[in-house]
Amino acid sequence: MIPLTAFKDGHYLIVGLGKSGKGALRALAAAGATVSAWDDKPDTRAAAGTAALSSPGDIDWSRLDAVIWSPGIPHTLPQPHPIAEAARAHGVPLICDVDLLARAKPDCIFIGITGTNGKSTATSLVAHIVEKSGRPCAAGGNLGTPALDLADLPAGGIYVLELSSYQLELVPSLRPNVAVHLNISPDHIERHGNLDGYIAAKKRLFANPAPNATAVVVTDDADSRGIAASVGKRGGWHLLPVSTEGAAANGVYTQGGHLFDATEGAAEHILNLAEVPVLTGRHNHQNAAAAYAAVRAAGIPVNDAVAGLRTYPGLAHRQERVGEFRGVLYVNDSKATNADATEKALIAYDTLFWVLGGLPKAGGIAPLKKLFPRIVRGYLIGQAAEAFARTIGDAFPFAQCGTLDVALERAAQDAEAFAAGHPGSRPVVMLSPACASWDQFASFEARGDAFREMIRRRIAAEGGAS
């Protein structure tokens, strides 16, 4: 837990008692600050004990230094929470737990990572490289551990933070030493009003650079190239471009599956990314290049960066290789909750037996039609099944399976039969739903855990090893 002794004389209201809110409550209370809390759910509020307010009307705005806001609660669009409106009316700032971390640890190095897709992989990869190099490191934020539950690092320690667009609206004190932007595709439009609002939230990562800060910006899409241009004009940043579409002058790039570093002028070959099988596909090459650029900017030597890349174990639910049996590779990509994320997985593999569906999102799988020739057979589950069937049409054969267990059993049988009849083909059974999980599972993690456990049970029952 992060010590917040500098805040001991302050008065704070915490709104939203999820993981980050509970962490902020614990840390501020331990520091001796005066803390009150509110959550719209009565049961959650009751668990906060004496800190919980009985009504928002009990808030004493005249004494509050800040409201620690849960990023998942709307404070502007689509409809602002009444407490957020009241805070603004009284001139009380809304911040999140990441802002408290930044203020509490001014002598540490902060690497902030954002983007629509890939930021969890990039964050865990950067943290893995830093840890393997022997530097004190802690990773969290939007990924896993809330900011104030991270380890208390010594001066010079490195905090690697995955930052969502929601969080970036609430971190006025964050001064990244290295800021990483990966990509932009339409997402969270209801919270930001339109794509321009979403992009503006992402650009807040670059609002307040630390001295000698580096901006690592992947320039593979037009909106991200616009972000790179705006960062280059604003000053205060050393811009380090990253690309998977060709050579990046004075930057880092991948070409033909190889990683190159041209930050000193002439390009230097760094690594054949085929040596890192958990980073398959162009989108993971993007993550690898951005992570390499970020750790080099943070002072990690080239040899340590390469060693960290080679030993990266991968991240659960992001093209996670669960097992291989009877010539079939099983891949858990449950985190792919929209078509854009699933596209990355479909590009990465051939000969696919694709499990998809769940709670549909706007646009469905129509953007994936160009990749349908990669699919041998599909297995549809959840509420999206009928709509997806109409989109697929006769592009490839599919089965209406209803639930994940039925889909997986049918996909495994079909893929094993295919492998037996096509030696050396190595078919892939992949869960990459292009949907949210909430129609049948509590979270994408629960869905992916179920997939993994089903595979392992199947393999164990037939005497194999995953």
N, C-alpha and C positions, 0 to 999 in steps of 0.2 A: 504493500500500500504506500502511496505517495504521502509523505508528511506535509501538511499544509499549515505549519506553524505561523507563517506570515499572515494567515487569515484569521487568527484566533480572536481578534477583537471585532470581526465583521459580523454582519447580519445577512443571512442568505435564505432564500426560498427555493426549494427544489420542486420542480413540476415534472411529474412522470417518474414512477418508481420501478422502472425496468432495471436492467443490469447496470446501466451507467448511472441512473438516478440513485440506486442503492449504494453504489460505490462512492458517489459524491457525498451522500448522507453519512456514511461511515467515516470517510476521511475528514470531513469538516467537523463532525462531532468529536472525533479523536483529537482534533487540533484545538478544541475548546471554543469554536465559533458558535454563535447563536443560529440555530438552524430550524426552520419549519419546512413542512412538506405537504404536497398535495398530489393526489392521483384521482382521476375521475372514477376509478373502480373502488367501491367501498371496501372490499376485502383487502385489496392491495394497500389501501390507505391505512387500514387497521393494523397491518403488519408493521407500519412505521412507528407504532407506539406513541409516545408522548410528543414526538415531533410533528405528528399529523395534525393538520387543521381540521376543524369540524365543518368549516365552510370557507369558500374563497372570500367571503365578507369579513373574515377574521384577519386578513392580511393587513399589517401595519406598513403601508408603503413609505411612510416618512423615515423609517429606520433601515430599510433594505439597501444593501450595497449592490446586489445583483440577484437576478433570478437564474438559477442553474436549470436550463431547459432541456428536456429530453428531445433530441433531434427528430424523433419519429412523430412528434405531435405538431400539427400545422400551427404556425404562428402568423402566417400571412395568407397564403392560398392553400386550398380552395376556399376555406373559411377560417379566419383566425380564431384561436381559442380566446375566450373572454379574458383570461388572466394575461395573455400576451397583449391584448389591447389595453388593459389597465396598466400594465407595466410601462408601455410606451407613453401613455397619458401622464404617468407620474415621473417620467424620465429615468426609469430604472432599466439598466441594460439587461438584455437576454444573452447569456453565454452558455456554453456546454462544458462538460467535464474536461475536454481537451484543452480549453482555454485555461482552466485552473492548473493543469499539468504544465503548460507552457510558462505560466507565471511562476510556478513553484520551482522549476528547474532551469533557470536562465543560464547555468554553466554547462548544460548538456547540449548535444548536437541533435537536431530534429530533422528527420527525413520524412516528408509528407508525400503520400502517394494517392493520386486520384485518377479518375477515368470512368467510363461507363462499364467496361468489361475488363477483367484481368487484374484488377487492383489487389484482390486478395492473394492471388498467386505471386504477383510482383512483390507485395509486402512480405510474404513469408519467405520468398527467395532472397530478398535483400537482407532480411534478418538472419537467415541461415548463413549467408556469406560472411556477414559481420561477425557472427558468433564463431564460425570456423576460423576466422582470422585472429581470434583471441581478444577482441575488443568487448567491453561490457555493453550489453544490448538488451532491449526489451521491445516487443512488438505487440501492437493492439490497436485500439480505437474502434473503427467499424468492424475490424476483424477480431473476433474472439474476445480477448480480455479488455474490459473498459479501461480508459486512460488512467484513472486514479487507483486501479487495482494492480497496475504494473509495478515492477520492482523499482526500488529507490536506487537509481544508478548514481555512481560518483561523478564528479565533474569530468567532462569529456566523454561520458557514456553516450550511447546512441539510442535514441527512441525512434523506432520505425512505425509510422502511423498510417494506417489505411483511413482515408478521409472521404466520406460521402458528401454529396452536394448539400444534404441537410446539415451536416456538421460544419461545413465550410461557411455557412451563414452565421455561425455562432462562435467564431474563434478570432476576435479582434486582436488578441495578444499574441497569437502564434506567429513566430518569425522563423520560418524554415531556413535551415542551412542548405538543404537540398530539397527542391520541390519537383516532383515527378508527375507529369500528365501523360496518360497513355492513349486515350482515344475518346471520341464522342459519337454516340448514336442516340436517337430520341429515347428518353426515359424520364420518369417522374414528372411528366408534363403537368399533371394535375397540381403538383406542389409548386411549380415554378411558372405556371401560366402558359408558357410556350417554349420552344427550343432555345430562343435567345435568352430567356430567363434561366434556363438550365445551364447554358454555357456561362452566363454571368456568375452563377453560383460556383461553378468549377474554377473560374478565373480568380476567385477570391484566394485561392492557394498562393497566388503571386502578389497579393496586396501589400505584404509587409515583410520584405526580405531581411534576413540577418546580414551582418557585414560579410562581404565576399561570398555571397550566396550563389548557388548554381541552379538554374532551371533546366531540368531534363524534360524535353518535350518531344514526344513521338509525332512525326509529321505525316502519318500515313493516310489521314483523312482531311478533307477541306477545312472543317471546323477547327481541327487541332492545328492545322497550318495557320489559321487565323489567330489562334491563341499564341502560337510561337511568335508571330509578327507583332502582336500587341505587347508581349513580354519584352521583345527586343527593343521596342520603342520606349518603354517606360523607364528604363534605367534601374540600377541597383542589382541587376542579375547578370551573371555570365550565362549566356544561352548555349546549351549543349544539345544539338538536334540529334534525334534517333530516327532511323528509318529501316523498314523491311522491304522497301520498294526500290532500293538502289543506293548507290554511294551517297553518304552524307558528309559534305565538306566540313571539316573541323568537328566531326561528331562521331557517333557510333552507329554501325549498321550491320545488317545481315544480308548475305547474298549467296544463293545456292546452298543454303543450310549451314553457312559458315559465318562466324562472328568476326567483325573487323573493327579496329579502333583507329580512327583518323584524327583524334583530338590534337595530335602534335604535328599535323600536316599530312605526311605520307601515311597511307593506310597500313596497319600492321595486322596480320592474321592472328586471331586470339584463340579460336576454338572451333572445331567441327561439332556442331550442335547435335549431330547424330550420336555423339558420346553421352548425351543426356536424354535417354528415352522418355523420361517423364515430361519433357518439354517438347512434345511432338506438335507439329503444325505451325503455321505462320504466326498465329496469335501468340503462341508460347515463345516463338523466336522474338516476337516483340517484347514480351515480358523479360526474356533473358537479356536482350540488348539494353533495355531500360534499366534493369537491375544492375547490370555491369556498369553502365554509365553512372548510376547513382552511387554505387560503392566506391568507384574510382574518385568521384567528386568529393566523397567523404574521407578520402585518404587511405583507402584500402589498397595495398599493392596489387599489381597485375597477377602475380602468381597465386596470391590468396584468393583473389576474385575467381580465377579459373578453377582452383581447387574447390571452392564453394559451389560453383555451378555444377561441377562434375558429381558432387556428392549430394545434390538436392534430392530429397526423398519424394517431393510432390505434395500436393495439398488435397485433402479429402474432398470428394464430390466435384472436383474440377479435373475431368479426364483422368480420374484415379483408376489405375490398373489394378483391378481387384483380384484377378487370377487368370490362369491359362490352363485349359484342359481339353484333351482330344482335338488339338489343333485350333481351338477357338479362344480368342482373347476377349475377356469381359471388362468393360470400361464403365465406371460410374461417373456420369457427368450431370448429376442431379441439380447442380447449381445453375445449369443452363435453363433459366426460367423465361427466356424470351427467344425469339427467332434469331436475333443477332448473336447471342451467345451460342446457340445450337449450331449456327453456321460455322463457327470456328471448329467445332468438333467434327462436323461432317466433312470439312475440308481436310482434316488431319488424317482420316482413315479411308480406305477403300473396302469394298466387299462388306457392306454394313447390314446387319440385322438390327433394325432401329426400333427401340421402345420409346414411344412418345405419347404425350397427352397429360391431362390434368385440368387445372382451372385455367381457361384460356385468357390470353392477353390480346390487346388490340392488334390487329394485323395478322394474327394467327401465324401460319407457316407459309403463306403465299410468297414471302421473300426468299424462301428456300427452294423454289421450284427448279432453279438452275442446277441444284445439287442432287435432284431426285435420281439421275442416272447412277449415282453411287450406291443406291439402296437396292439390296437384293430382295428384302421383304420388310414390311413394317408391322408393328403390333401396337394397336391403339388402346389407350386407357382413359378413364376419367371423363369429365364433362365435355372436354373438347373433342371427343372421339368422332362424333357425327360430323361436326364442322370440318375436322381434319380429313375425314374420308372424302368429303366433297372436293376439298382442295387437291387431294392426291389423285382422284379420278382413276384413270387406268395407267398412271405413270409407273407404278410398281405394285405388285400384289401386297395385300395387307390383310390382317385379321383383326376383327373387333374382339378385344380380350376383356374389357371391363376393368380388371384389377391388375396390379403389378405382378402378383404371383403367377397368375394365368399367363400373362404376356411373357414373363421370363421363361417359364417352362416350355412354351411353344417356341420361343426364339432359340433357346438352347438346343432343343431337339432339331430344329431346322438347320441351325448353323453347324452342329456336329455332323449331320448328314451331308451337308455341303462340303465340309472339310474332308470327309471320308471319300467323297467322289471327286474332289479337286485337290490332289496332293500339292502341298506347298502354298495353298491359297491364303491361309491364315485369316479366316473370316472374323469379324468383330461383332459381338453383341453389345450394343451400347444403349444405356439409358441416358438420353439427352432430350428432356421432355418438351422444351420450348413452351413451358407452362409453369404457372405457380402450382404449389403442392396442396393447397388448402382444401381441395374437395375431398381428398382421401388421407392426407397426412398433415401433421401439425406444422411441418417445416420442410424445406428442401433437405435439411440434414437428416430428418427422420425418414424421408423417402430414400435417400441415398444409403442410409444405414440398413434399411430393409433390403434393398437391392444387394448390398454387399453380403449380408448375412444369408440371403437365399442362395447366392453363388457359392459361398463357402460350405453351406450345408450340402448342396448338390454335389460338389466336388468330393467332400468327405464321405458322403454316402456311397459314392462309386469308387472309393479307394484311391482317389487322386490326391495331389498336393497342390495347393493354390500358390 
